[in-house]
Amino acid sequence: MAQSITITDNRTGDSVEIPIDNGSVAAGDWRKLLPNVWFYDEALMTTAMTESAITYLDGDAGILRYRGYPIEQLAESSTYLEVAYLLIHGELPTADQYSAWVHDITYHTFIHENVRKRFLEGFHYDAHPMGMLVSAIAALSTFYPESKDIFDADVRQKQIVRLIAKMPTLAAACHRFSVGMPFVYPDNSLSFAENFLSMLFKVAEPRYDADPRLSKALDLLFILHADHEQNCGTTAMRVVGSAHADPYSAAAAAAAALYGPRHGGANEAVIHMLTEIGSTENVPAFVQAVKAGHGRLQGFGHRVYKNYDPRAKIIKRAADDVFAVTGKNPLLDIALKLEEVALSDDYFISRKLYPNVDFYSGLIYQAMGFPIEMFTVLFAIPRMSGWLAHWVELLEQDQKIVRPRQVYTGAEERSYVPVAQRS
Ligand code: ACO
């Protein structure tokens, strides 16, 4: 069987045979045959926009690997900062590389005082922390104007370290501001997750020591959220990055995409949904309403996974460790019942709708004391390493500026009508 497709232009009879390579056919060949004919592919559902060596995902089989390493093994044995190094550099670090990396990240966690005083504190008192975070990431580009020099390897590396390191500081600052608490400075004696928890929850104690089970669970959630190949936010990073914007501006665009309820905002929607359901007895009626077209089961379904999201499996297990410290989230029983009812219902089975990463993560975050508005912020912290890995990759690929075509459906040419003559 030939591993190729043949396209024939019936207007001219010309044909071109294009090899199928790695599951895809290169557009360059058909472009020669069909100049000025565009493939209409709404939301790029069947278009691979890039080659990438970062994350492998098989949605039918429920497989996720970073740089070849199964997510289950990384979740079991690695740390978020090691995973961030792996994503960006392509290999796991040696012991020396790892300690230098952790040191660099730890010593770049402070933000310029003016980011906080002049910028973050300028927001309205009830600003959503994710809206604040998106703007704060973009604002950082004005504090590091050298970041525009994106083809200087040292400059690039410096911004990568800064962005990964400052995300928890910015995120915690947004949270403290939104609840009216004073800013907490980073503590370099703490690990990445411990330091974040300290900046969030420290009150008057000289040093905030988080329960190690909670910091470990948070670090695990960071690993699981670090990358997910060409999702909406990462695509935004690549699109803006392809225009050679500085990494802060590109990352702000990616974070803005993540803010959407169809993307990183879904775990927030899950908690609202479970709260609205109220008790396990109401689950069957709620599922019936969803099937009848009233809304969606939040935290269910995925553009790519047509199987159980492997991250959801790991998170479901981690929830027990967290609840052992915090007490069980009362919404857990409703979530478990909902999963049971949905997974035995033909509507969800036939559409291959399974719990995704957001279905259980919100329950953990809520039990740990995070307000719902912080959930997407928690997602953005580790996703920064994935965004940056894709940004470096696209610059190394010397990718062209992203500029898709459209199918125009508007009015034909017409003449301007002065306002007095319009009916
Ligand atoms: N509940 C009920 N029905 C659903 C759901 C759901 N959560 N998701 C999809 N469907 C149904 C659709 O109604 C459609 O049915 P139809 O064929 O009868 O019209 C079918 O399944 C296919 O749905 P699409 O919208 O075409 O699937 P798509 O791939 O575009 O959507 C998405 C994926 C956006 C994630 C969707 O499943 C959804 O809205 N889920 C809820 C929100 C959510 O959990 N988002 C988080 C995604 S994970 C992440 O971004 C980190």
Residues whose N, C-alpha, C, O or C-beta is under 5 A from the ligand:
A	BS01	ACO	P261 R262 H263 G264 A266 G295 R296 L297 Q298 G299 F300 G301 H302 R303 R351 N356 D358
